[in-house]
Amino acid sequence: MSEFSPVSLRRLIPRRTVLRGAGVALGLPLLDCMRGRTARAADAVAPGRMLLISNNLGVLPKPFFPTATGPDYELSPYLSGLTDFRRDFTVFSGLSHPGVVGGHSTENCFLTGARGPTRSGFRNQISLDQFAAEKLGQVTRFPTLNLGVNIDKANRSLSWTRDGVLLPAEDSATALYHRMFLQGDAASVARQKQRLEEQGSILDAVRDETREFSRSLGRDDQQRLDQYFTSVRELEERLQIALQWESRPKPVTSQPLPTDISDRKLFIPKFRLMLSMARLALETDSTRLVTLMVDAFATPVFKLNDERDSTDGYHNLSHHGQAEDKVRQLEEVDQQQMTLLRELLQSLAESKEGGQRLLDRTMVLYGSNMGDSNTHDNTNLPILLAGGGLKHGRHMAFPRDQNTPLCNLYVTMLQQLGIETDRFSSSMGTLTGL
């Protein structure tokens, strides 16, 4: 079936009522079947999207940041390659995450703003993409896609759950293509639906048995059980939604199946490939929220160009100590990443949706948890935001000795997606003027 079934919705409502009766108020995600035709039509015309990119070793600050501010600033050496999109992006200086210090330990906090990553017992918190997904509900096949380049998947990610659990990044373009576009045969789809239905029935049984057990519990244990009910219910909802999506045909693309690049030395080609997969996911509306962590820290000696490899691994290069040869190599790889960003903006500008450029409906954030890797500085982060229908074309500079919370920008981005919130993590407001 091509639409969410009202019958399945009727099954969900009594379960939610039971949870509410147990002291838990749990709202359902926003499904197509809950919305009127007008709302669905408006969503189809102008959905908002985010693509969030971070290189965990950042860029050289001096050639990245412009010296002048406002709309008439002169493009810096790095930004000069984005001249054609000058009115489509804003560059920021003087932003950081308060209390997020500790050099490389901050890489998992770029989208969370969780304080004290080097403290004993540190626990991360929900990332920007997952927060947005919770508020928007599952309106696409994948609520979010979390991607990586050369990433240490067991230890690094941009995407974290509300409980501070790492969500592993997908670093295989081939596997991602299969997930997005290749439909299994009828038998395999039926088997997957059966597995989902069996999981749902198991959860139902656990919930019913636990309700019986709860009658003899004290208040504290009852509260703990309510939390358990909430977790079970959320999982039930995800299973129900997954079951509905299994019944929908996957989108069709003219793009051929990509070939994975396994050689970690091919850093820039791998980065380009994953950016193209992110763009394809957004173009086909497979998701509206994508994260991409570029794990430069885990990147060994890599190809600078066809004739030359770097003299050292990316991390060791970043601790250049002003050595001219290391700085030149970093400038070269930084410039290549700016070229990839220009290619991305160009492709999003050329892709049309509802008569508009896809770029105008997609906020592209490029930045890092590192202000200066050479000194392990986590302030004055390099941040560039493009597209998304915001007012661009400026260098927005904030006092570098104070470092305005980067999460202020995140709140602005959430509001641009239509999410009604005035707080996220360490935010103290929004960034006005965008």
Residue pairs with C-beta under 8 A, 6 or more apart in sequence:
1 247
1 248
2 247
2 248
2 249
3 32
3 33
4 31
4 32
4 33
4 244
5 33
5 244
6 33
8 240
8 243
8 244
9 31
9 33
9 34
12 28
12 236
12 237
12 240
15 233
15 236
16 26
16 28
16 233
18 211
19 25
19 26
19 229
19 230
19 233
20 26
22 211
22 214
22 225
22 226
22 229
23 222
23 223
23 226
24 226
24 227
24 229
24 230
24 233
26 230
26 233
26 234
28 34
28 137
28 237
29 137
29 138
29 237
29 241
30 136
30 137
30 139
31 137
31 138
31 241
32 40
32 139
35 43
43 139
44 354
45 354
46 354
46 356
46 361
47 139
47 285
47 288
47 361
48 288
48 361
48 362
48 363
48 388
48 389
48 416
48 417
48 418
49 282
49 288
49 289
49 290
49 358
49 361
49 362
49 363
49 388
50 128
50 129
50 132
50 288
50 289
50 290
50 362
50 363
50 364
50 365
50 388
50 413
50 417
51 278
51 279
51 282
51 290
51 292
51 344
51 362
51 363
51 364
51 365
52 111
52 128
52 129
52 158
52 289
52 290
52 291
52 292
52 365
53 275
53 291
53 292
53 294
53 364
53 365
53 366
53 367
54 107
54 110
54 111
54 158
54 291
54 292
54 293
54 294
54 366
54 367
54 368
54 369
55 294
55 296
55 337
55 368
56 104
56 107
56 110
56 156
56 293
56 294
56 295
56 296
56 297
56 368
56 369
56 370
57 296
57 297
57 314
57 315
57 318
57 368
57 370
57 373
58 318
58 368
58 369
58 370
58 371
58 372
58 373
58 381
58 382
59 78
59 330
59 334
59 337
59 368
59 382
60 327
60 330
60 331
60 334
61 371
61 372
61 380
61 382
63 76
63 77
63 78
63 331
63 334
64 76
64 78
64 79
64 334
64 382
65 76
65 91
65 93
65 380
65 382
65 395
66 73
66 74
66 75
66 76
66 79
66 91
66 93
66 395
67 73
67 74
67 76
68 74
68 395
69 394
69 395
69 396
69 397
70 394
70 395
71 393
71 394
73 394
73 395
75 82
75 83
75 86
76 91
78 334
78 335
78 338
79 91
79 338
79 384
81 335
81 338
81 339
81 342
82 89
82 338
82 341
82 342
82 345
84 342
84 346
85 342
85 345
85 346
85 349
85 386
86 393
87 392
87 393
88 345
88 349
88 359
88 386
88 387
88 392
88 393
89 345
89 364
89 384
89 385
89 386
89 387
89 392
89 393
90 384
90 385
90 386
90 390
90 392
90 393
90 394
90 395
90 396
90 434
91 383
91 384
91 394
91 395
91 396
92 383
92 384
92 385
92 395
92 396
92 397
92 398
92 409
93 380
93 383
93 395
93 396
93 397
93 398
93 400
94 380
94 397
94 398
94 399
94 400
94 402
94 403
94 404
95 380
95 381
95 383
95 398
95 403
95 404
95 405
95 406
95 408
95 409
96 371
96 378
96 379
96 380
96 381
96 403
96 404
96 405
96 406
97 106
97 109
97 110
97 113
97 115
97 369
97 378
97 381
97 405
97 406
97 407
97 425
97 426
98 113
98 115
98 403
98 405
98 426
99 115
99 116
99 426
100 106
100 109
100 113
100 114
100 115
100 116
100 117
100 369
100 378
101 118
101 378
102 117
102 118
102 378
103 370
103 376
103 378
104 297
104 370
104 376
105 117
105 118
106 117
106 369
106 370
106 378
107 156
107 293
107 297
107 369
107 370
108 117
108 124
108 156
108 157
108 158
108 160
108 166
109 117
109 124
109 369
110 158
110 367
110 368
110 369
111 127
111 128
111 129
111 158
111 159
111 160
111 291
111 410
112 124
112 125
112 126
112 127
112 128
112 160
112 425
113 125
113 405
113 406
113 407
113 410
113 424
113 425
113 426
113 427
114 122
114 123
114 124
114 125
114 164
114 425
115 426
116 122
117 124
123 164
124 160
124 164
124 166
125 160
125 162
125 164
125 425
126 134
126 160
126 161
126 162
126 164
127 158
127 159
127 160
127 291
128 410
128 413
128 414
128 424
129 144
129 146
129 158
129 159
129 289
129 290
129 291
130 144
130 159
130 160
130 161
130 162
130 167
131 414
131 424
132 144
132 289
132 414
132 417
132 419
133 143
133 144
133 289
134 162
135 414
135 419
135 421
136 143
136 288
136 289
136 417
136 418
136 419
138 238
138 241
139 288
140 285
140 286
140 287
140 288
141 180
141 245
141 248
141 250
141 286
141 287
142 179
142 180
142 281
142 286
142 287
143 287
143 289
144 159
144 287
144 289
144 290
144 291
145 170
145 176
145 278
145 281
145 286
145 287
145 289
145 290
145 291
146 157
146 158
146 159
146 167
146 168
146 169
146 170
146 290
146 291
147 169
147 170
147 171
147 176
147 274
147 277
147 278
147 290
147 291
147 292
147 293
148 156
148 157
148 169
148 170
148 171
148 274
148 292
148 293
148 294
148 295
149 171
149 267
149 270
149 271
149 274
149 292
149 293
149 294
149 295
150 171
150 264
150 267
150 270
150 294
150 295
150 296
150 298
150 299
151 157
151 169
151 171
151 293
151 295
151 298
152 295
152 297
152 298
153 168
153 169
153 171
154 168
155 166
156 166
156 169
156 293
156 295
156 297
156 298
157 166
157 167
157 168
157 169
157 293
158 169
158 291
158 292
158 293
159 166
159 167
159 169
159 291
160 166
160 167
161 167
169 291
169 293
170 176
171 274
172 260
173 258
173 259
173 260
173 261
173 273
173 274
173 276
173 277
174 257
174 258
174 259
174 260
176 277
176 281
177 257
177 258
177 277
180 250
180 251
180 253
180 280
180 281
180 284
180 286
181 250
181 251
181 252
181 253
181 284
182 250
183 189
183 249
183 250
184 192
189 246
189 247
192 246
193 243
193 246
193 247
196 239
196 242
196 243
196 246
197 243
199 239
200 236
200 239
200 240
200 243
203 232
203 235
203 236
203 239
204 236
206 232
207 229
207 232
207 233
210 225
210 228
210 229
214 221
214 222
214 225
217 225
251 284
251 285
251 286
253 280
253 284
255 280
258 273
258 276
258 277
261 269
261 270
261 273
264 270
264 298
264 299
264 300
264 302
265 300
265 301
265 302
265 303
265 309
266 302
266 303
267 296
267 299
267 302
267 303
267 314
267 333
268 302
268 303
268 333
268 336
268 337
268 340
271 294
271 337
271 340
272 340
272 343
274 292
275 292
275 340
275 343
275 344
276 347
278 290
278 292
279 344
279 347
279 348
279 351
280 286
281 287
281 290
282 288
282 290
282 348
282 358
282 362
283 351
283 358
294 337
296 314
296 315
296 318
297 314
297 315
299 313
299 314
299 315
300 313
300 314
301 309
301 310
301 311
301 312
301 313
302 309
302 310
302 313
302 314
302 333
303 309
303 310
304 310
304 329
304 332
304 333
305 332
310 317
310 329
310 333
311 317
311 325
311 326
311 329
312 326
314 333
317 326
317 329
317 330
318 330
318 373
318 374
319 373
319 374
320 326
320 327
320 330
320 374
321 374
322 374
341 364
341 366
341 384
344 364
345 359
345 364
345 386
345 387
348 357
348 358
348 359
348 362
348 364
348 387
349 357
349 358
349 359
350 357
351 357
351 358
351 359
352 358
353 361
359 386
359 387
360 387
360 388
360 389
361 387
361 388
361 389
362 387
362 388
363 385
363 386
363 387
363 388
363 390
363 413
363 416
363 417
364 385
364 386
364 387
364 388
365 383
365 384
365 385
365 413
366 383
366 384
366 385
366 386
367 381
367 382
367 383
367 384
367 406
368 381
368 382
369 378
369 381
370 376
370 377
370 378
370 381
371 377
371 378
371 379
371 380
371 381
371 382
372 380
379 400
379 403
380 400
380 403
381 406
383 406
383 409
385 392
385 409
385 413
385 434
386 392
388 413
388 416
389 416
390 412
390 416
390 434
391 433
391 434
392 434
394 433
396 431
396 433
398 404
404 431
405 426
405 427
405 428
407 424
407 425
407 426
407 427
408 427
408 428
408 429
408 430
408 431
409 431
410 424
410 425
410 427
411 421
411 422
411 423
411 424
411 427
411 429
411 430
412 430
412 431
412 434
414 421
414 424
415 421
415 430
416 434
422 429
422 430
